[in-house]
């Protein structure tokens, strides 16, 4: 349940819950009351009206306190409890692909494209996921992701994957808005480091259905038994976004063929704001595709923490290694790093 808080104390054995100060309900303390079933139906009806969801959906949330929820509203999602066979197959495989891509980004790090078989942890996660309920009057595809137990302070893989997926979807919307303003699709290249991949873009794009220009929505809810500090979001992909995401998926696959790495010493550091934040020039072994050479290349680092590592490495003359994808910036090649760190087993030029 969302927006509800339990009040101190009880009233005749029932707990008191208040919805944002406007509504109050009494929840029976036991299931053996004579009017228990009727009271439960009344509570579910009130919750459905206040939250704008079906009684079946709310009952499923209550019955699965350790499951996060992801939902889609799209032309290929069920409408009035029915869905075309091919649309159902597309919706289910796309939901699986989106979650799988996010989980791989969590486990193996962000990449523009994921090749080969997914790790066992990802396959096990997908095997636990279930869909439903398919509500006769609803228009949602609801995906429930049970949370495995994790060590204290370490969120389960399922929660980390869905948190990354929500953030990646937010960044896709922001990048899409930027493309509409500037016409520069390369703005998507910079969010690969946040978990955006060709597989994720393609999976979300398919929710636009046979018409890539159709509107669709994706939303998240966190398990009530494991609260999250990240607010759950509902994200709306306006018409034509699906078409754009298809282009982005194609671009990221092409960029994958231009994946690169460099290992060596930092020659220069640049952090002057705007587009020139967190950039370093690395001189050493440059590998592009299957070929290698000696030289230097500018590297755009993922964040400020990586830049701090670079500053210390430059000061101590410690070799570094950056991996990512190549892009053209002002007529020169630049490596947009998805991973960056120091190395101790590489002979520098000084050595």
N, C-alpha and C positions, 0 to 999 in steps of 0.2 A: 504494500500500500504506500502511496506517495502523499506527502503533505499532512500525515497524521502523527500525533504525539500522544503517548500514554500519560495520563494524569496520575499523581500520587494517590495512593489508597484505593479502596474498592467500594462498591455500592451493592450490598446484599450478595457478595460473592462474585460480582461481575466487575471486570476492569472497565475503566472509563477512557475513551479515546476522543480527542478533539481534532477537528480538521481546520487548521489555520484560523482558529477562533470563531468559526461560523457554524460548524455542525458538531454534534456530539452523539456518540453511539455507546451502547453498553454491550460488551462481549461476555457471554456466559462463561463462568469459570469451569464448567463441566459439560460433558456431552449428553448426560443422562436426564436432562430436564424434559418435562412433558412437551413443552412448546419449543424445544431446542431446534428442530429442523425448520420450523416457521421463522424463528428469530434469525437463523443463519441466512435464510432466503431474503429476509428483509434487509439484513446487513449488506449482503452482496448486491441487492438492488440499489441501495443507497450509494455504495461505493462505485458501482457502474455509472450511475447518473453523475456523481461528482467528478469522477476521473475520466469520463468520456470513453470508457472501455466496456467490453462485454463482461457479463457475470462469469462466463467460463474462463476468460482470460485472467480475471482477478482471482478466481478460485485456484487456478493453476499456479499463480504466483504465491499464494498462501501455502499451497501444498508442496512447493519446492523452494524452501527458504535458502538453500545453498545452490541456486542456479541463477546466473546472469541471463539476461534476455536481450536478444537483438531482433528487431522486426523490420519488415519491408512493406511499404504500401506502393504498389506499382500495377501497371496494366497486366503484368503476368502473374500477379498474386491472386489468391482466391477472392472472388466476389460473390456474395450471397451463398457462401459455402461451396461454390463450384469453381472449377478452373479447367481450362483446356489441357489436354494431356501434354502436348509439346511445351506449353507455357509452364506447366508444373515441373517438367524435367529441367527446363532452363532455369527456373527460379531456384530449385533445390541445388542443382550443380553450381550455380553462381554463388549462392549463400555459402556452400561448402568451400568454393575456391577463394572467396574473400576472407573467410576465417582462417583457412589454411595458409594463405599468403601472409596474413598478419602474424600467425603463430611462428612461421618460418623466420620472419623478420626479427621476432623476439629472441628466438633460439640461436640463429646463425648470423644475425646482423643484417642490416638493410642492404638490398641489392636491387638493381634495375630489373633483373630477371632471375628466376629460380629454376635451375636445371635439375634434372634427375628426380629420384624418388624422395619424398619428404622424409625427414627424420622420424624415427619410431614415436617419439613423444608427440609429434604433430598428428600422426596417424591415430594414436591412442586417444588424443583429445577429440578428434573428429568422430571417432567411434562412439564416444559418450554422448554426443549431441543428439537431441531429438526435436521434432517439430510439432507444434500444436499449442492449444487446440485449434482445429479448423472450425471456426464459429459459423453457423448457418447464416447469420445476419452480418458477418464481418467482412472486412476487405484487407486483411493483413496476412502475411506469411510470418509466423512467429517462430523464432529459433531459440531454443533453451539450451544453455551451456552449463552443465553441472560443474561445480568448482571442486577440484580435488583438494585434499588437505595439504597445507604447505607449512613450512617452518615459520615460527613467529617472526614477523617483520618482512617476510618474503611472500608477496602475493602469489597465488597459484598461476600457472601458465595460462589457464583460460582467462582469468581476469586481466593479466598483462596483455594477452592477445587482443581482447576486446577493447581495452583502453587504447592500445596502439591503433586499432582499426578506427575507433571513433576520432582520434586525433588526426589520422591520415585523411579521413573523409572531410574533416574540417579544413585541412590544408588544401585539399583538392578543390573545395568550393572557393577558397580564397585565391588560389592560383587561377581558377577559371575566371573569376572576376577581373583579375589583373590582365589576363589574356584579352578579355573583351575591351579593356581600356587601351592596351598597347598593341595587341595583335602579335605579341612575341610569345610563342608557345614554349620557348626554352625556359620560361620561368618555372615550369614543372620539374626541370632537371634538379633544381636545388632542394626539392623536398623528398628525393629518393632517400636521403639520410634519415628521414623521419618514418620510414617504413612503406613509402609509396613504391609500388612495383608495377610492371606490366600486367602481371596476373591480377593484382587488386583492381587496377583500372578497368581491365577487360571484364572482370566479374561484376563490378558495379555498373558498367555501361550496359550490360545485358538486361538490367532491370528496366531499361527504357523500352524493352520489347522489340517487336519487329520494326517499329518506328523509332529510330535513334533519337528523334527530337522530342519524345514524350517526357513528361515530368514523373519523378518518382521520389520517394522518401525513404530514409533509413533512420531508425531510432534505437536507443539503448536504455536498459534499466538494470541496475545493479542488485544483486541478491541482498535481501533484507537481513540475512544472517551474517553478511560480511560487508558492512558499509564501505563506501569508497570516498576518498577526498576529492575525486574528480567528478564534477557534476555530470549526470547523464544528459544526453542531448538528443534532440530530434532535428535532423538535417534534411533540408529540402533541395533536391537537385532539379533546377528549373529546366524547361524545354531547351533542347539543344545541348545540354550538358553531357548526355549519353554519347552524342556524336563526337564531342570534344574529347571525352575519355577514350574513345576508340583511337583517335589520333595520337593521344598521349601514349597509349599502350604500344602502338606501332613505333613511336619515337623511342621509347625506352628499350624496346627490343633491338632497335638499330644502335642505340648507345651501348648496349651490352657488347656488341661486336667491337666497340671502341673502349672497352674497359682497359684500365691502365694502372700501373703502380710505379712508385719511385722510392728508392732506398738510398740514402746518402746524408750529406750535411746540409743544414740550412744556411743559405747564403744571404738572404734578406728577409725582413719581416715588414709587413704593411698592415696598419690598422688605423685608418684615418677617417672612418665613418662612411656612411652611405653604402655604395657598391664595393668600396675598398676596405671591407672589414675582414679580419682574420685570414689574411693571405700571406703565404710564405713562398719563397723561391728555394727549391731543393736541388742540389747538384749531386749527381751520383748515377746509379743504375736505373734507367727508365725502361719499363717493359710495356709494350702496347700490343695487345693480342698475344701472338706467340713469338714476337720478336723483341730483342733487347738491344740497348745501346747505352753509351755514356753521354751524359749531357745534363741540362738543367731544365726545370719546368716549374711554372707557377702552380701552387696548390691552394685551393680555397678550402679552409678547414671547416669542420662541422659546427663548431661553437666556440664560445669563449674559453671553456675548460681546455679544449684542444690547443687553443692559441697560447694559453699559459704554459702548457707542456712544451710547445715549440719555443717559447721565449727561454725557458730554462735549458732546453737542448742546445739552442744557439749559444747561450752563455758558456755551457760546459763542453761544447763541441762534441756532443753525443749524436750519433747517427739516428735518423728517424726513418720510418716507413709509412707511406700513405697509399691507400688503395681507393679507387673510385672510377669515375667515368670522365672521358674527355669531352670538352665542349669548346666552341669557338667564342672568344671574348675579345672584341676590338681587333679582330684579325689575327689573334694568336691563340695557340692551344693552351688550355688551362685544365687542370685536373680538379674536379669537384670530389673531395674526399668523403667517403662513407666510413672509413676507418683510418685512424692515425695514432701513432705512438712511437716510443723510442725502441731501438734494437741494440743488442749488445754483441751480436755475432756477425757484424758487417764491418769489413775493413774500410775505414774512411780514407780520403785522399791524403790526409796528414799522416796516417799510419803507413 
